[in-house]
Structures are given as structure tokens and as C-alpha cells.
Amino acid sequence: MTGIIVYVPRDSAALAVGAERVAERIAQEAAVRGISFGMVRNGSRGLFWLEPMVEVTTPAGRVAYGPVTIDDVADLFDAGFAEGAQTHPLSLGLTDEIPYLKKQERLTFARMGITDPVSVADYEAHEGYAGLRRALGLKPEEVVQQVLDSGLRGRGGAAFPAGIKWKTVMATPAAQKYIVCNADEGDSGTFSDRMTMEGDPLMLIEGMTIAGVATGATKGYVYIRSEYPHAIATMNEAIRAAEAAGFLGENILGSGQTFWLEVRKGAGSYVCGEETALLESLEGKRGIVRAKPPLPAITGLFGQPTLINNVITLASVPLILARGAAYYRDFGVGRSRGTLPMQLAGNIKHGGLVEKAFGVTLRELLYDYGGGSASGRPIKAVQVGGPLGAYLPESQWDLPLDYEAYAAVGGTVGHGGIVVHDDTADLSKLARYAMEFCAIESCGKCTPCRIGSTRGVEVIDKIRADNKRVEHVILLRDLCNTMVHGSLCAMGGMTPFPVLSALDHFPQDFGLVVPDRKAA
């Protein structure tokens, strides 16, 4: 595509605030004025408060404008928008110079918003499929070693070393093996998986194909939550494009390797984000947790060895293979290597996606990127790691974002979701919500989760009603201890995290003058 190119996002977040209508109005206005240009429907850059963010190519680079409404389009053309003029109030200057973007370390999200999501040619022009080409020239164990050496850990929340899973599946003999991508992104405040599937789906496809080549799997499934219709459609379109270009299917790039990929819509259950419940759902059964062992890597989908990884885990692999394990490993701190796409949501002025190397602090994310609260009031608590993550008070905002550092204070990095609450939030209500959420979403298989969460709601209600408060706080802590150590999966095992953190750090919201003495 030559000449002037206008980029209008097709990402769900942009569509929700009128991107489709803006694209149509730009095309209509250009036709009336006799201006010829090409239009690319790209992915979002992740600056959600500026969506729809429209970009125009210029000799100096892309110039951005946002947030653009249909009523702004004519004025933009009058101000020289088609030539990339920067005199209009909505002009943001050169996209690459926007501080929010410029200060990030975008490895996994390097192409996000830059390419046409379903164009194989565009993907290849920006380092796409370099990782797969290299993988096809290596032995399977050499590919797995690259993943091990990179230090990549599961980005879905468990943070288990990805290479160990890969090595287990590779070493387990079977006539049929599977790769399963867990795209059941159900955590509150998270959207990096959706952005990947809508904005750079070929990266996920490439990562899954490399996983198939490394482990001997010839079939893959992407299990996408049912609330993501645009991601489902884009993934299917990208899979067809990859097959047509020879990157999927039989004899990939003439290598003799085979890998097929299929999208499956999720069952609408939060617990299906747990890998064994996901497998049950994929097999057409009710999504309930399986007891382990056996591990899915040995006995997984349809009883066969199965590699299950989250979207961002698999999407990180192409770069590792393309540039080498050491390149990726050089980002991060301690045992937390590489980068994590962090998602700012809740009461935050500049909500969106920030990809940074591990080691960044929550305070930096909240203020240097997020701009403080949207309400303008002081931030009181930040929940990190989804609805089952701990509420962190300001005293913990300077911890380096690192799996081990957060675990040491009872927190969790999880999927990188960050939900902000200002000083009007009542943490006792939020703690109650966590227990109620667990009660509603529990698969019901184990008693600590199924019954414990229901009793938890009742006990918190009694504490808030000043009904024998001290005794019930002790009872609540004892209940949480049972759930942590007795639940079959993380659904019940992590529900106490937000409850206990709220109780520990914000006792006044429960009517407690000082932190209560923890039960032995």
C-alpha cells in the first residue's frame, strides 16, 4: 500500500467508543473532498482514554489524533489531517513520541497497532515468522531449551516455568499430542489476551505452531471466552490467512511438519480458566476441576499429552526464538524474566496497556502511566492479579513488580491486571464481593471452595453488622486458612487473598480500630 495511509483501530475497546463510525465518516469525507488514501484497520495501541485513536502516515512517521468522534472528522480534514498536520487540538504528535508509549519496553506488543492484524505479509515485514523459521531448523529439544533458557514463566497467573511444561510434553510418548491456548480471560481489569487476539493474532498462531514443532503436537485449540466475539472472528480470519500462506497445516514451509489450529468458544464459566476445567469443557463436558495427578502434560485433552499455556505465554515465544533466549532473559529482575503486559483499569485516569520489564513499581504504573485516579481523589487500594488478587495499600506500592516479591507480602502478580480504587472505596464490601464471586463461580467439586465461600459471605455480613465482631474476624481467618490449604484449585485457594489483605490493611472498613490479632 503506497501514498497516504490512515489507521483506524478495529479493537473492541475502540469499536465500543465509535471507531467503526469514525472509519466510515473518514472515508465519506475523503470521497467528498476528492482525497485518495488507503485505510488499515489496525489493533489498538492500548491508550484507551484516547480511543478511537486515528493515525496518518507522514514522511516523519505516523501522526496520531484522538479521541476522534464523527463530529471531529470534517474539522480534522480542514486542519490538514490527511497530510499529517499537527495544528488540530486532537493532534497527539508523532505516535512513537507519545510518552505513554515511548517509556515502555514493548517486546510482545511490538507490532500492536502498527500492522494489519490479519495480513501475513505485514506480519512478516515486522519480524513475524522469524521465530518459526528458526525453530524449523532446530531439533525439538533445542527449541525447548531456548524456552527454558529464556526464563519465561506462565503469564496466566501461576508463573510456572513454561519450558518445564514443554519438556514434559516433548518427552511423553504418544501417537497424538495437543497444544491448548487458554484464552478464557475472565479476570476483572484484564484485556491483554483480547488485545493480542484482535491486534496481533498471527503472533499467537506462530507461538502455538512453534510449540507444536517442539513437542510433537500436530493439533492445537484456542479456547476463547464467549464474551469475545471480535477476538473469535479475528482469530479465525488469521488462521485461514496463515493456512493459505503455508504457515499452518500440512508440510509447513516444506519442512514436513504438520500443525492444525482450531478456535473453540468458551462455556462462559470463570472456573474454565483453570486448565483442567478448560480441558473438561473442550471435551464437551461440564467445566469442573480435575484432581491432579495426572498432570495435563502427561494425560490431558482426550487422555493425551497436552501443553496448556496462556495467550501471552505462547505469544512471547516467537520473539524468544527469533532473537534468542538471552535477549529475552536480559529483561526483568530475579526469577521474573522478560516483560509483562500490565493492564490499568478501574478508577484510573489513563487506563490501558503498559508493557514493562519486571521490576517496575506499582507507584510508577499508577502515576507515571496512569496519571492518578480518574476521580482526582487519593488512591486508597490497588487490586493486582484479578478478582482473587490481594488489595495492596500505599505502603506496598514501591515493591518491584516481581513474582517472588509479591508472594512475600501475600500478593500475586497474576495476569497483570491492575484495578484501582480511590479513598471512597469500602474494602469490607470488596472483600464480601470476592467471597460472593467465588460462591457464584465455584464449580462445586470441592467443599472448601463450594461451602467455604458461602459461609465467608455470611461471616463478613456479620462482621459488618457489628455482630460479635472480634469472634467473627477470628472465624473468618480460620475459614480462609481452610480454603487456602484445602481447595482443589486456585479458585478457592486464592479467594482468601483479597479478603485477608482487606482485613489486614484496611481494618477500619470492617469497624476495627486496630488490626486484629491473627489467629494462630
Helices and strands as residue ranges (DSSP letters): E 5-7, H 12-16, H 19-33, E 38-40, G 48-50, E 54-58, E 61-65, G 70-72, H 73-78, G 81-83, E 91-94, G 95-97, H 99-102, H 120-125, H 130-136, H 140-150, H 162-171, E 178-183, H 192-199, H 201-215, E 219-224, H 229-244, G 252-254, E 260-265, G 270-273, H 275-282, G 301-303, E 306-310, H 311-323, H 325-329, E 332-333, E 336-337, E 339-346, E 352-357, H 362-363, I 364-369, E 379-384, E 391-392, G 394-396, H 403-408, E 417-422, H 427-441, H 447-464, H 469-486, H 490-494, H 496-505, G 507-510
